[in-house]
């Protein structure tokens, strides 16, 4: 089981480092394959998030991908709603948390698929010979 969790950490760290949210991979891996409870999986994800986000942030700042002024507008409301969300999660049944997280992943998948489709159409229209 330890080897499996190391593998999960590699996957979560890789996608987290890319800024894609390692938890979107780590939580399902821990619950579905690892057999852990939803609350425990989310807690492990939060613990893993601390070092991975810090390291990824260093690289993103160095590469010029972070607008500090814009990030500050997100920081305060995010911190406040993190507290609210933590209290809400504590009082929510694990099965319901799993369904909420699953619905969130489905939403992200559909949105990503549709936005990618639009990007491809835009790319194709920009690269047609009659547009030059």
Secondary structure by P-SEA (a helix, b strand, c coil): caaaaaaaaaaaaaaaaacccccccaaaaacccccccaaaaaaaaaaaaaaaaaaaaaaaaaacccaaaaaaaacaaaaaaaaaaaaaaaaccaaaaaaaaaaaaaaaaaaaaaaaaaaaaaaaaaaccccc
